[in-house]
Amino acid sequence: MSLTDDAAAVPAQLFKTLAGSLPTGVTVVTSLAGPGRPAGLTSGAVCALSADPPLMLVCIGRGSRTLTAIERSGAFCVNVLDAGSAPLSERFAGGGDGKFDGIAWRPGRHGVPVLTRGTVAHAICEVLETVGGGDHLIVIGLVVEGAREREAAPLLYHRRRYAGFPA
């Protein structure tokens, strides 16, 4: 299949509506911008890619400071949020400094921040490859450390709203 000059993409608003119809898990992807300088963002564009070897991918906007931190450090952590952590998601969805102010975290492998409250699991990854994807980069990482923190429902996002996992 190839794109032709006659092919026309759907308008951006329709695409957002279509993509928003797919419920996603909510994560905070973290890395280090430098020694003692954590970086992070909220992402629903995260998925398991392979079990052998264990690979995950995250999709991050090309202008993101967290993407720059991931590229420089070569590592990132996917923190899977619990159903009660919508405020944490909102905090990391915004731009600017101070996202980590008052947030409990510990350094994991390669020093990347592992959130210690409001999560159900985390996976630390070493960057293997980046692939262009429009205005985003797809970052593929080898999972080198991780844990399920506790039994709890994950935070979901659907049609521009947060939701808990259905009973």
C-alpha positions as a printed NumPy array, in Angstrom:
array([[  0.   ,   0.   ,   0.   ],
       [  1.315,   3.461,  -0.832],
       [  0.121,   6.998,  -0.472],
       [ -0.885,   8.752,  -3.643],
       [ -1.335,  12.384,  -4.535],
       [ -5.091,  11.73 ,  -4.371],
       [ -4.934,  10.539,  -0.748],
       [ -6.241,  13.041,   1.767],
       [ -5.913,  12.71 ,   5.514],
       [ -8.934,  13.331,   7.696],
       [ -9.05 ,  16.752,   9.387],
       [ -7.184,  17.042,  12.706],
       [-10.369,  17.462,  14.768],
       [-11.881,  14.26 ,  13.339],
       [ -8.626,  12.42 ,  14.006],
       [ -8.679,  13.573,  17.643],
       [-12.279,  12.368,  17.957],
       [-11.403,   8.986,  16.47 ],
       [ -8.279,   8.565,  18.602],
       [-10.189,   9.703,  21.697],
       [-12.679,   6.87 ,  21.164],
       [ -9.952,   4.38 ,  22.036],
       [ -9.61 ,   4.094,  25.824],
       [ -6.002,   4.22 ,  26.982],
       [ -4.085,   3.609,  30.147],
       [ -2.488,   6.704,  31.655],
       [  1.22 ,   6.816,  32.438],
       [  3.831,   9.321,  33.475],
       [  7.026,   8.823,  31.477],
       [ 10.093,  10.072,  33.343],
       [ 13.788,  10.55 ,  32.674],
       [ 16.701,  12.72 ,  33.796],
       [ 17.507,  16.029,  32.126],
       [ 20.786,  16.092,  34.062],
       [ 22.123,  15.115,  37.491],
       [ 19.281,  15.581,  39.975],
       [ 17.038,  17.167,  37.321],
       [ 13.999,  14.939,  36.721],
       [ 11.804,  15.359,  33.643],
       [  8.421,  13.833,  32.925],
       [  5.186,  13.969,  30.997],
       [  1.789,  12.298,  30.928],
       [  1.3  ,   9.822,  28.094],
       [ -1.355,   7.425,  26.893],
       [  0.764,   6.55 ,  23.861],
       [  2.638,   3.684,  25.53 ],
       [  2.478,  -0.015,  24.791],
       [  4.211,  -3.341,  25.161],
       [  5.959,  -4.149,  21.897],
       [  7.608,  -7.518,  22.457],
       [  7.981, -10.157,  25.175],
       [ 11.225, -11.623,  23.802],
       [ 13.131,  -9.405,  24.194],
       [ 10.969,  -7.338,  26.581],
       [ 10.341,  -4.088,  24.698],
       [  8.039,  -1.131,  25.306],
       [  7.442,   1.9  ,  23.184],
       [  6.416,   5.443,  23.985],
       [  5.384,   8.139,  21.522],
       [  6.498,  11.649,  22.447],
       [  6.101,  14.996,  20.694],
       [  9.278,  16.156,  18.992],
       [  9.37 ,  19.456,  20.928],
       [  9.133,  17.83 ,  24.361],
       [ 11.786,  18.568,  26.984],
       [ 11.215,  15.067,  28.342],
       [ 12.077,  13.64 ,  24.919],
       [ 15.319,  15.624,  24.979],
       [ 16.064,  14.194,  28.441],
       [ 15.369,  10.644,  27.224],
       [ 17.631,  11.105,  24.205],
       [ 20.448,  12.491,  26.383],
       [ 20.172,   9.964,  29.225],
       [ 19.382,   6.921,  27.088],
       [ 16.77 ,   5.704,  29.585],
       [ 13.191,   6.309,  30.709],
       [ 10.616,   4.969,  33.148],
       [  6.973,   4.229,  32.384],
       [  4.983,   4.822,  35.598],
       [  1.481,   3.312,  35.291],
       [ -0.954,   5.486,  37.257],
       [ -3.675,   4.163,  39.558],
       [ -7.354,   5.068,  39.238],
       [ -7.09 ,   7.777,  41.899],
       [ -4.216,   9.645,  40.253],
       [ -5.964,  11.967,  37.799],
       [ -4.43 ,  15.013,  39.583],
       [ -0.954,  13.512,  39.074],
       [ -1.725,  12.991,  35.397],
       [ -2.917,  16.602,  35.055],
       [  0.218,  17.899,  36.743],
       [  2.539,  16.09 ,  34.319],
       [  0.343,  16.932,  31.302],
       [  1.189,  20.618,  31.656],
       [  4.335,  22.315,  30.526],
       [  6.752,  24.243,  32.631],
       [  8.964,  23.616,  35.605],
       [  8.06 ,  22.324,  39.031],
       [  6.258,  19.141,  37.983],
       [  8.232,  17.145,  40.564],
       [  7.797,  19.647,  43.417],
       [  6.295,  17.694,  46.32 ],
       [  6.098,  14.468,  44.275],
       [  7.436,  11.285,  45.908],
       [  9.959,   9.482,  43.725],
       [ 13.14 ,   7.471,  43.964],
       [ 15.967,   7.01 ,  41.503],
       [ 15.751,   3.733,  39.621],
       [ 18.291,   2.167,  37.3  ],
       [ 20.239,   4.847,  35.429],
       [ 18.852,   7.324,  37.981],
       [ 15.522,   7.714,  36.199],
       [ 12.667,   8.796,  38.481],
       [ 10.314,   6.059,  39.674],
       [  7.156,   7.558,  41.166],
       [  6.479,   6.011,  44.581],
       [  2.855,   7.091,  45.072],
       [ -0.162,   6.874,  42.807],
       [  1.116,   4.047,  40.62 ],
       [  0.322,   0.393,  40.065],
       [  3.546,  -0.529,  38.23 ],
       [  6.682,   0.832,  36.629],
       [  9.057,  -0.285,  33.882],
       [ 12.525,   1.205,  33.38 ],
       [ 13.775,   1.033,  29.803],
       [ 17.061,   1.612,  28.001],
       [ 16.574,   3.31 ,  24.637],
       [ 17.25 ,   0.949,  21.741],
       [ 15.89 ,   2.944,  18.836],
       [ 13.846,   5.975,  17.849],
       [ 11.601,   6.065,  14.809],
       [  9.927,   9.097,  13.296],
       [  6.149,   9.228,  13.405],
       [  4.838,  12.561,  12.135],
       [  5.157,  15.213,  14.827],
       [  6.209,  12.547,  17.357],
       [  9.13 ,  10.196,  17.876],
       [  8.496,   6.568,  18.745],
       [ 11.027,   5.587,  21.402],
       [ 11.618,   1.844,  21.708],
       [ 13.153,   0.687,  24.958],
       [ 14.429,  -2.575,  26.419],
       [ 12.819,  -3.152,  29.821],
       [ 15.696,  -3.59 ,  32.303],
       [ 13.86 ,  -3.166,  35.612],
       [ 10.283,  -3.047,  36.775],
       [  7.744,  -4.003,  39.379],
       [  4.048,  -4.14 ,  40.043],
       [  3.675,  -1.881,  43.067],
       [  0.303,  -3.101,  44.298],
       [ -3.047,  -4.495,  43.284],
       [ -5.086,  -1.487,  42.233],
       [ -7.154,  -0.407,  39.266],
       [ -5.297,   1.636,  36.627],
       [ -6.284,   5.114,  35.509],
       [ -7.93 ,   5.196,  32.076],
       [ -8.611,   8.052,  29.657],
       [-11.498,   7.996,  27.184],
       [-13.146,  10.771,  25.167],
       [-11.237,  13.462,  27.028],
       [-12.224,  12.182,  30.481],
       [-10.581,  10.091,  33.155],
       [-12.199,   6.822,  34.146],
       [-11.555,   3.932,  36.472],
       [-11.279,   0.382,  35.287],
       [-14.759,  -1.148,  34.901],
       [-15.793,  -3.637,  37.576]])
